Amino acid sequence: MEFTAKQIAEFIGGRVEGDELASVNTFAKIEEGKKGAISFLSNPKYLHYIYDTESSIVLINDDVVLEKPVSATLIRVKNAYECVAKLLQLYAASMPKKQGIDKTAAISASATVAEDVYIGAYAVIGDGAKIGSGCQVYPHAVIGDGVTLGEGCTIYPNVTIYQGCQLGNNVTIHAGSVIGADGFGFAPNAEGYDKIPQIGIVTIEDNVEIGANTCIDRSTMGSTIIRKGVKLDNLIQIAHNVEVGENTVMSAQVGVAGSTKIGSWCMFGGQVGLAGHITIGDKVFLGAQSGVPGNIKGDQTLIGTPPMEPKAYFKSQAVFRRLPDMYKELNDLKKQIEELKKK
């Protein structure tokens, strides 16, 4: 499918500089541009590539000033990164979706399955499960007893959704993720540990995307809740009875301990760790590898363990690098003091 610069500009509200009839049929990074491709430039570090790229069209921010002419047709927009996201969504939506039920799929007679779904080879749909219109359940996925999938959900290969979990509309879960495994609940006794049965569920609201090999545990009672619009990266652990607020995003390897409440519009970098039974306010931004032992009020940007403001953190790190020298100086001073005492 081909689109001209004029058509693209009209769709994203941009302004063409160059050939309005220049056409593209694929995407490419600006440094790997080729004829017939559209690229984008949003990071100033990549500006030098625009003068040599072979891409036919480049999306570029309105405020970028070029030092010399370029061969590509430019489409100037307010935010090139946001616009390329819209174009990629349009491209993905134009791709044909799988439909039909593979003959090897195991579907319970008591399950309710909409007519326009895709269920791949060896997928399992349990007793009383409900699969909404337009859902895509890829091979070897397991949809447990009593699970509900709303409309337009995409469940990639080898995903397991345990019994009773509830998913809203347009939820995407990538390969290998596990939704609704038991929360980590054990009570110590004289001989070891007694398992605390986890009788709750996981509730995932609309427009949530969950990365590969991420685990969200079912609650001890009630529900672990992922609110609408949340985006989780790969390899994230969400423990039992956690609540993640609307439109919060987390990078890979974040770990959230049990019963923690996270506000809306938060952003957590890779390997952030949160203790259990704490509350994180709205719009909290945590830098990578931050360790959070207690509550955090909203509207803050923090980094480190325990988290602190970035300026204070980097000052502390500067001191930390000098600790070996400071330790040596301290020992030298102690020796000098001892010598003075002897005199």
C-alpha positions as CSV (number, residue, x, y, z in Angstrom):
1,M,0.0,0.0,0.0
2,E,1.5,3.3,-1.0
3,F,0.8,6.8,0.3
4,T,2.0,10.2,-1.0
5,A,3.5,13.0,1.0
6,K,0.3,15.0,0.5
7,Q,-1.9,12.2,1.8
8,I,0.3,11.7,4.9
9,A,0.5,15.4,5.6
10,E,-3.3,15.6,5.5
11,F,-3.7,12.6,7.9
12,I,-1.2,14.0,10.5
13,G,-1.8,17.7,10.0
14,G,1.7,18.4,8.6
15,R,3.2,20.7,6.0
16,V,5.0,19.4,3.0
17,E,8.4,20.8,1.9
18,G,9.3,19.2,-1.5
19,D,7.5,16.9,-3.8
20,E,3.9,16.4,-2.6
21,L,3.6,13.3,-4.9
22,A,6.6,11.5,-3.4
23,S,5.3,8.1,-2.4
24,V,6.3,5.6,0.3
25,N,5.3,2.0,1.0
26,T,7.4,1.2,4.1
27,F,9.2,2.6,7.2
28,A,12.9,2.9,7.9
29,K,15.2,4.5,10.5
30,I,16.7,7.7,9.1
31,E,20.2,6.2,9.2
32,E,19.0,3.2,7.2
33,G,16.8,5.1,4.8
34,K,16.0,3.7,1.3
35,K,13.9,4.8,-1.6
36,G,10.2,4.3,-1.0
37,A,10.6,4.6,2.8
38,I,9.4,7.2,5.3
39,S,11.6,8.1,8.3
40,F,11.4,10.5,11.1
41,L,13.7,12.8,13.0
42,S,13.0,13.8,16.6
43,N,16.4,13.4,18.3
44,P,18.9,16.2,17.5
45,K,21.7,13.7,17.7
46,Y,20.5,12.2,14.5
47,L,20.2,15.5,12.6
48,H,23.3,14.9,10.4
49,Y,21.6,11.8,8.9
50,I,19.0,13.9,7.2
51,Y,21.5,15.3,4.7
52,D,22.4,11.9,3.3
53,T,19.4,9.7,4.0
54,E,17.9,7.9,1.0
55,S,14.4,7.8,2.5
56,S,11.8,9.4,0.2
57,I,10.0,11.2,3.0
58,V,11.2,12.4,6.5
59,L,8.9,13.6,9.3
60,I,10.6,16.5,11.1
61,N,9.7,18.9,13.8
62,D,8.6,22.5,12.9
63,D,11.4,24.1,14.8
64,V,14.3,22.2,13.2
65,V,16.6,24.5,11.3
66,L,18.5,22.9,8.4
67,E,22.0,24.1,7.4
68,K,21.8,22.9,3.8
69,P,19.3,21.4,1.3
70,V,18.1,17.8,1.6
71,S,17.0,15.5,-1.2
72,A,14.2,13.9,0.8
73,T,10.7,15.4,0.9
74,L,10.0,16.8,4.3
75,I,6.8,16.8,6.3
76,R,7.0,19.3,9.1
77,V,4.9,18.6,12.2
78,K,4.7,19.8,15.8
79,N,5.9,16.4,17.2
80,A,7.5,14.0,14.7
81,Y,7.7,11.1,17.3
82,E,3.9,11.3,18.0
83,C,3.1,11.5,14.3
84,V,5.2,8.4,13.3
85,A,3.4,6.5,16.1
86,K,0.0,7.4,14.5
87,L,1.3,6.3,11.1
88,L,2.6,3.0,12.5
89,Q,-0.8,2.4,14.1
90,L,-2.5,3.1,10.8
91,Y,-0.1,0.7,9.0
92,A,-0.7,-2.0,11.7
93,A,-4.4,-1.6,11.4
94,S,-4.3,-2.1,7.6
95,M,-2.6,-5.5,8.0
96,P,-5.1,-8.4,7.6
97,K,-6.1,-10.1,10.8
98,K,-6.3,-13.8,11.2
99,Q,-9.7,-15.4,11.6
100,G,-11.2,-18.8,12.2
101,I,-10.7,-21.5,14.7
102,D,-8.0,-24.1,14.2
103,K,-9.2,-27.7,14.3
104,T,-6.6,-28.6,17.0
105,A,-7.9,-25.9,19.4
106,A,-9.6,-27.3,22.5
107,I,-12.7,-25.2,23.3
108,S,-15.0,-26.2,26.1
109,A,-18.6,-26.8,25.2
110,S,-19.6,-24.3,27.9
111,A,-17.4,-21.5,26.6
112,T,-18.9,-18.6,24.7
113,V,-16.9,-17.6,21.6
114,A,-17.8,-14.7,19.2
115,E,-18.0,-15.6,15.5
116,D,-15.3,-13.2,14.2
117,V,-12.4,-14.5,16.4
118,Y,-9.2,-16.2,15.7
119,I,-8.2,-19.2,17.8
120,G,-4.9,-20.7,16.8
121,A,-3.5,-24.3,16.9
122,Y,-3.6,-26.0,20.3
123,A,-5.0,-23.1,22.1
124,V,-7.2,-24.0,25.1
125,I,-10.5,-22.2,26.0
126,G,-11.8,-23.4,29.4
127,D,-15.2,-24.0,30.9
128,G,-17.4,-21.0,31.0
129,A,-14.8,-18.7,29.4
130,K,-16.1,-15.8,27.2
131,I,-14.2,-14.6,24.2
132,G,-15.4,-11.3,22.8
133,S,-15.8,-10.1,19.2
134,G,-12.6,-9.6,17.2
135,C,-10.3,-11.4,19.7
136,Q,-7.1,-13.1,18.5
137,V,-5.9,-16.0,20.6
138,Y,-2.6,-17.4,19.2
139,P,-1.3,-21.0,19.3
140,H,-0.7,-22.7,22.6
141,A,-2.4,-19.9,24.6
142,V,-4.5,-21.1,27.6
143,I,-7.6,-19.2,28.5
144,G,-8.7,-20.7,31.9
145,D,-12.2,-21.5,33.2
146,G,-14.4,-18.5,33.7
147,V,-12.0,-16.1,32.1
148,T,-13.6,-13.2,30.2
149,L,-11.9,-11.4,27.2
150,G,-13.6,-8.2,26.1
151,E,-13.7,-7.2,22.4
152,G,-10.6,-6.8,20.3
153,C,-8.1,-8.5,22.7
154,T,-4.9,-10.1,21.3
155,I,-3.4,-13.0,23.3
156,Y,-0.1,-14.0,21.8
157,P,1.4,-17.6,21.9
158,N,2.0,-19.4,25.2
159,V,0.2,-16.8,27.3
160,T,-1.6,-18.4,30.3
161,I,-4.6,-16.7,31.9
162,Y,-5.7,-18.5,35.0
163,Q,-9.3,-19.2,36.1
164,G,-11.7,-16.3,36.7
165,C,-9.5,-13.4,35.5
166,Q,-11.3,-10.6,33.7
167,L,-10.0,-8.6,30.8
168,G,-11.6,-5.5,29.2
169,N,-11.5,-4.4,25.6
170,N,-8.5,-4.0,23.4
171,V,-6.1,-5.7,25.8
172,T,-2.8,-7.0,24.3
173,I,-0.8,-9.7,26.1
174,H,2.5,-10.7,24.6
175,A,4.1,-14.2,24.4
176,G,4.8,-16.1,27.6
177,S,3.1,-13.9,30.0
178,V,1.1,-15.4,32.9
179,I,-1.9,-13.7,34.3
180,G,-3.5,-14.9,37.6
181,A,-0.9,-17.3,39.0
182,D,-1.0,-17.6,42.8
183,G,0.2,-14.6,44.8
184,F,3.3,-15.3,46.9
185,G,1.5,-16.0,50.2
186,F,3.0,-18.4,52.9
187,A,2.6,-18.4,56.7
188,P,5.6,-19.7,58.7
189,N,5.1,-22.5,61.2
190,A,7.4,-24.6,63.3
191,E,8.1,-27.0,60.4
192,G,8.2,-24.7,57.5
193,Y,5.4,-22.7,55.7
194,D,1.7,-23.1,55.2
195,K,0.4,-22.0,51.9
196,I,-2.2,-19.2,52.0
197,P,-4.8,-20.0,49.3
198,Q,-5.1,-17.2,46.7
199,I,-8.8,-17.1,45.9
200,G,-9.0,-13.7,44.2
201,I,-8.5,-12.8,40.5
202,V,-6.8,-10.3,38.2
203,T,-8.8,-7.6,36.6
204,I,-7.3,-5.8,33.5
205,E,-9.2,-2.8,32.2
206,D,-9.4,-1.5,28.6
207,N,-6.5,-0.6,26.3
208,V,-3.8,-2.3,28.4
209,E,-0.7,-3.7,26.8
210,I,1.5,-6.3,28.6
211,G,4.9,-7.3,27.4
212,A,6.4,-10.7,27.0
213,N,7.1,-12.9,30.0
214,T,5.4,-10.5,32.4
215,C,3.6,-12.0,35.4
216,I,0.6,-10.5,37.2
217,D,-0.4,-12.5,40.3
218,R,-4.0,-13.1,41.4
219,S,-5.0,-11.6,44.7
220,T,-5.4,-13.4,48.0
221,M,-8.9,-12.0,48.1
222,G,-10.6,-9.5,45.8
223,S,-8.6,-8.5,42.8
224,T,-5.2,-7.4,41.6
225,I,-6.2,-4.5,39.3
226,I,-4.5,-3.0,36.2
227,R,-6.4,0.1,35.3
228,K,-7.2,1.3,31.8
229,G,-4.4,2.5,29.5
230,V,-1.5,0.9,31.5
231,K,1.5,-0.2,29.5
232,L,3.9,-2.8,30.9
233,D,7.2,-3.8,29.3
234,N,8.7,-7.4,29.3
235,L,9.7,-9.3,32.4
236,I,7.7,-7.3,34.9
237,Q,6.4,-8.8,38.2
238,I,3.2,-7.5,39.7
239,A,2.4,-9.2,43.0
240,H,-1.0,-10.0,44.6
241,N,-3.5,-7.3,45.5
242,V,-1.5,-4.6,43.7
243,E,-3.4,-1.8,42.0
244,V,-1.8,0.0,39.0
245,G,-3.4,3.4,38.2
246,E,-4.6,4.6,34.8
247,N,-2.0,5.2,32.0
248,T,1.0,4.3,34.2
249,V,3.9,2.8,32.2
250,M,6.7,0.5,33.5
251,S,10.0,-0.5,31.8
252,A,11.5,-4.0,31.9
253,Q,12.2,-5.9,35.1
254,V,10.2,-3.6,37.4
255,G,9.0,-5.5,40.5
256,V,6.1,-4.5,42.6
257,A,5.5,-6.3,45.9
258,G,2.1,-7.2,47.3
259,S,-0.7,-4.8,48.2
260,T,1.0,-1.7,46.8
261,K,-1.1,1.0,45.3
262,I,0.3,3.0,42.3
263,G,-1.3,6.2,41.0
264,S,-2.1,7.2,37.5
265,W,0.3,8.6,34.9
266,C,3.4,7.2,36.7
267,M,6.5,6.3,34.8
268,F,9.0,3.7,36.2
269,G,12.4,3.0,34.6
270,G,14.0,-0.4,34.2
271,Q,14.5,-2.5,37.4
272,V,12.6,-0.2,39.7
273,G,11.7,-2.1,42.9
274,L,8.7,-1.2,45.1
275,A,8.2,-2.6,48.6
276,G,4.8,-4.0,49.6
277,H,1.9,-2.2,51.3
278,I,2.9,1.3,50.2
279,T,1.2,4.0,48.2
280,I,2.6,5.9,45.2
281,G,0.9,9.1,44.2
282,D,-0.1,10.2,40.7
283,K,2.6,11.3,38.2
284,V,5.6,9.9,40.0
285,F,8.6,9.4,37.8
286,L,11.2,6.9,39.1
287,G,14.6,6.5,37.4
288,A,16.0,3.1,36.6
289,Q,17.0,0.8,39.5
290,S,15.3,3.0,42.1
291,G,14.4,1.1,45.2
292,V,11.3,2.4,47.0
293,P,10.8,1.3,50.6
294,G,7.9,3.7,51.6
295,N,5.1,5.9,50.4
296,I,5.8,8.7,47.8
297,K,3.5,11.7,47.2
298,G,2.5,12.6,43.7
299,D,4.1,14.9,41.1
300,Q,7.7,14.0,41.8
301,T,10.7,12.9,39.8
302,L,13.1,10.7,41.9
303,I,16.0,8.3,41.5
304,G,18.1,6.1,43.7
305,T,17.7,4.0,46.8
306,P,16.0,5.4,48.8
307,P,14.7,7.7,46.0
308,M,15.7,11.3,46.1
309,E,15.6,14.3,43.7
310,P,17.9,13.9,40.7
311,K,20.1,16.9,41.7
312,A,20.7,15.5,45.2
313,Y,21.3,12.0,43.8
314,F,24.0,13.0,41.4
315,K,25.7,15.1,44.1
316,S,25.7,12.1,46.3
317,Q,27.2,9.9,43.6
318,A,30.0,12.5,43.1
319,V,30.8,12.1,46.8
320,F,30.5,8.4,46.7
321,R,33.2,8.1,44.0
322,R,35.5,10.0,46.3
323,L,35.0,7.8,49.3
324,P,38.2,5.7,48.8
325,D,40.3,8.8,48.8
326,M,38.3,10.3,51.7
327,Y,38.8,7.1,53.7
328,K,42.5,7.2,53.1
329,E,42.6,10.9,54.2
330,L,40.7,10.1,57.3
331,N,43.1,7.3,58.3
332,D,46.0,9.6,57.7
333,L,44.4,12.3,59.9
334,K,43.8,9.7,62.7
335,K,47.5,8.7,62.6
336,Q,48.5,12.3,62.8
337,I,46.2,12.9,65.8
338,E,47.6,9.8,67.6
339,E,51.2,11.0,67.0
340,L,50.3,14.5,68.4
341,K,48.7,12.8,71.5
342,K,51.9,10.9,72.1
343,K,53.9,14.1,72.0
